[in-house]
Amino acid sequence: MPPFTFPRLQQFRRLRRAAGCAVATLALAAGTILAAVAGQLVLALLLVAAAFGCAVRSWSWVRLAGRSRIGARSEDEVQRALAMLQRDGWRMRHSLRWAGKGDIDSVAIAPTGIGFVIETKTSRFDPEHVECTAELARWLQARRRSWFPNGARPVLCVVRARQVQQTQAGVLVVSLDQLVMALRIAAGTRSQPLFLSPGRGGATTDDRLRQSVPAQCP
């Protein structure tokens, strides 16, 4: 597992900016006191306004860093789940750079030669995220064909969802609790359970969850 994923680095950068704004706030506050003591009331008011602006900016960076921390934890959970597949001969790569914004969260390559390009979301996703995940898979397969002799499939993993496994626009959308099993079945290293197979008297996983995904991922 890489020590620093993209959201973790983003968290550190945002905390550093928050700290810089906090230092500026303290400096401006000290300047306000000096200006007030010297009788420069107009200057003191200007410095108070500037200090307030820096304080608000610092708090904004702290909040953004908190969001990055949540994203980093979600990626850590996905990586821990994928580590179970390595015992079966799967190969893993994480936090890969690509031509667009951010990075490719995880890549899982099965012994059968099928690869899975995995994008992680904590609790929500929309059609734009689905399309971005598909684009990541196309981009990586075009540049690393030797990694995926039997093709690469895009996967969107929603960490806080439960019992989700379906396909949207060619992208496998799956919750963390279903991720490992779904990858094994898609890679052909494990057969689909009979109760999930079509024609067994019940709905398939896709049919059952097509209506429930918005509720699972509000």
N, C-alpha and C positions, 0 to 999 in steps of 0.2 A: 504494500500500500504506500503510494507516494506521500511524503511528509506534508506537502502543501498542495492542495487542490486549488483550482481557480477561485472558487468562492472563499476559501480560507485566505488566499493571498489578497483577495478583494477586501475581506474583513480587516486584515492588518493595514492595508492602505487607507481604508476609511477611518480606522482608529487613529492612525498617524495624523490624518488631516484634522480629526476632532481634537487631538492633543495640540496641534498647532494653533487652532482657533481658540482653544482654552488659554494657551499662553498669551496670545494676543489680547484676549479679554482681560487677563490679569494686568498686563502692561498698560492697557488703556485705563483700567480702573485706578492704577497707581498714578497715571498722568492726570486723571480727573481730580484726585485728591490734591495733588501738587498745584494744579491750576486753581482749584477752589481756595487753597491756602494763600495763593498769591493774589487772589482777588480777581482772577480772570474768569468771570462767571460764564461769558459766552463760550470761551474755549472749553470750560468744564462741561457745559451742556453738550457741546459737539462731541467731546470725548465719551460722555455717558451714552450718547446715541450710538457711537461707533462700538463701544464695549457691548451694548445690548445686541447689536447686529452680529458681532462675533460670537456671543454666547448662544444666540439662536442657531447660527450656522454650526457651531460645535455640537449642539444637541441633535441637529439634523444628521450630521455625520455619524453620531453615536447610534441613532436609530437605524441608519442604513447598514452600519456594521453589524447590528443585531440581526437584520435580515440575511446578511451574508453568512453569519454564524449558523443560522438555521439551515441554509442551503448546504453549507459544508458538512453539517451533521447528517443530513439526508444522504449526501454522497458517500460518507463514511459507512452508513448502514448498508447501502447497496454494495459497496466493496467488500464488506464483511460477508454478506450473503453470497456473493460471487466466489469468494475464497473457497467455499465448499466444493465448487466444481473443479478446482485445480487438482483435487485428489483423484479425479476421474480422467485426468489428462488434458483438461481444458487449459488454454493459455489466456492470460489476462493482460490488458494494458489500460492504464488510467491517465486521465488528464492530458490528452494529446492535443497539441496545437492544430489549428486548422485556419483556413483563409478568412473566416468570419469572426464575429465577436465571441468572446469566451473561449471555451475549449470543448473537446469531445470527452464527456465524463468518463465513460468506460467502454471497453471493447472486449467481448468474450468470444474466443475462437474454439469451436468444438473439435474433437478428434475426427469428426466426419468431414471437416473442411468448411463447414458453414460458420460464418461470423455474425455477431450481433453487435450493432452499434447502439449503445444505450445512453439515453438522455434521462436525467433524473429531475423529477419535480417533487416538491414536498407534499402538496395537497391539491393543487389546482393545475389545470391545463386547458388550453383552448386550441382551435384549429390551427392557429399560427405556430404553436409549439409542435403540433403533429407534423406540419409541413417542414419545420426546421429540422426535426429529427430525421425525416426522410431525406432531406438535403445533406445532412451530415453523413448518412450512410452512402449516398451516391458519391459524394466528394471523396470519402476515404477509400471506397472500393476502386474508384478510378485511379487512385494514386498508390494503392497497396494491394494490387491484384494478387500478389503472391501470398498474402495473408489469408485470402478468402478464395481458395480454388473452386469452391461450390457456392460462392455468392455471399453477400452480406445483407442482413435484414435489420431494418430500424426497429428499435424498441424504446418505448416511453414508459419509464417506471415511476409510478405515483406512490411515494413511500407511505403516506398516512391513509391511503385508501385500503379497503379490505375486500377480498374475494372478487377482484376485478381481473378479467382476462378476455380481451376482445381485440378485433382488428379495425382500425379506422384509417382509411385512405392508404392501405398497404403497410401501416405501422402497427406493430403489436403493442397494445396498451395494456399494462399489467401492474397490479399492485405488488408491493414488496413481498407479501406473504405467498404470492403465486409465482414469483420471478424464476426461481431455480427450476421448479417443475415445468413451467412454460418453456424455458430455454431448452431443457432436456428433450421435451416432446418435439419442439420445432426443429431441433438438430437431429432428431432420429436416434438419440441415444436412450430414449425411454418411450414406450408406447403410451398412448392416451388411455386413461382408465375407461372401462366399459361404460360407467354411468355418465361419462361426459361425451360419449360417442353419439352421433346422430342416429335416430331411429331406434332408440332404446326406451321409448315411452316418456321421455322428458325432453325439455328444451336443452339445446347445446349451451355452452358457457356464453357464447356470443349472444344468443337469443335471450337468455335470462338477464344479461347485464346491460343490454343495449339501452333499456329504459332506466336502469338504475345508476348509471355512471354519474349523471349530474348530482344525484344525492350522495354518492360516495365521494365526489370531488367537488364540493360546493365552491 
